[in-house]
Amino acid sequence: MEMTRKHLLCLTILTALSPVLITQSHAQLHLEIAKAPEEAPKIAILPFSGDQNIYPIVENDLNRSGKFTSSSKNLPATADMNNPNAAAWQAAGVPYVVTGNVKPAAGGGFEVHYQLYDVQKQQYLLNELLTVPASRVRQAGHMISDAIFEALTGIKGDFSGRIAYVLRNPATPEQRYTLQIADTDGEQPKTILTSRDPILSPAWTPDAKKIAYVSFETKRPAIYIQDLASGSREKVASFRGLNGAPGFSPDGKKMLFTASIHGNPEIYEMDLETRKLERMTNDSAIDTEARYAPNGKSFIFTSDRGGSPQIYTYSFADGSVKRLTFRGAFNARGALSADGKKIALVHRPSGSNYKVAIQDINTGITNILTPTSLDESPSFSPNGQMVVYATREGNRGLLSIMSLDGRFRMNLPSEQGEVREPAWAPK
């Protein structure tokens, strides 16, 4: 995976696509726990009465958070709604218990009542009743997990989110590449785009209702924005030369992208309503992979202007450019956390090893996160607690999700091909 100047440029280039909106699910991703936290607070998830679907989702979500060890099997005690049996759980050393029941709701759907009990304080932290359409039972499970996670950590949960990714399947030439969206546990995948040729770098709008991509279908690279609900799309950039690596402003009104209108790949900004274009960088090097800061006052980008690919920041206030990465001969594909305090990036510490690293913007301290060695395309979860990235293990191309403390990692491979280019949807 030697990424030279040519490969850096290739990060912005796609070949011809033939996009088709598909409503049915496609290839399933399979969740594999690659590393579980050795010590984590226990939480008992008791089977919900009248239900076989929701409590397993809650159990799996909390297990893969890296913050808890949850179980619904071989529990040391019992509990019922409004009867938590605190003494038994306290004796068993289990600090939190989740109980619930599910009943048919008048007019269709279900009523889901769940409780989170603090054994030590002997009080309910959550006691909520939800009315759920039958078609959104899985979403209800993830929402309950989000609420429990926030109640116990003070951090918003991301279990109800979605991840976009590209599946490459050589066995189906006409649909060799598909752009898909799935839940964060790999369930409920939906195909958005199919192509015989590569698809790269999906980019979400801030409201998570649309995705941008690049297509060569007119024999020149063009950027399209596609509505996920209707499948309608709009061509927004088709200039002479390159058009690639789109990224949206925090308010969704503008887009940064790479173009070679004047011969060299530079960063441009487009007002998506007026189509007014402004050139942001002007250097003989390759400038690409621009991403807005959460406050909209700057953006980060990759450039080899210093002799090797590194991450830089551009200030809208005065047009100044500052280098951010100095450790290692290769740093690229930068992604900012939602609070703007950290950058996830592809870092080469030595040889042909490419790992995901996390850099603190204020201190400049860079820590290698991933144990694998062919990692790319990192993307933060909205709450900044996890990073999804593409990697290889043996002959498998798969996605991994890892907690920033390094205590937990899960893999999301597909039996129908290799998975690349993940992008976590914003909240």
Secondary structure, 3 states (H helix, E strand, C coil): CCCCHHHHHHCCCCCCCCCCCCCCCCCCECCEEEECCCCCCEEEECCCECCCCHHHHHHHHHHCCCCCEEECCCCCCCCECCECCHHHHHHHCCCEEEEEEEEECCCCCEEEEEEEEECCCCEEEEEEEEEECHHHHHHHHHHHHHHHHHHHHCCCCCCCCEEEEEEECCCCHHHCEEEEEEECCCCCCEEEEEECCCCCCCEECCCCCEEEEEECCCCCCEEEEEECCCCCEEEEECCCCCEEEEEECCCCCEEEEEECCCCCCEEEEEECCCCCEEECCCCCCCEEEEEECCCCCEEEEEECCCCCCEEEEEECCCCCEEECCCCCCEEEEEEECCCCCEEEEEEECCCCCEEEEEEECCCCCEEECCCCCECEEEEECCCCCEEEEEEEECCEEEEEEEECCCCCEEEECECCEEEEEEEECCC
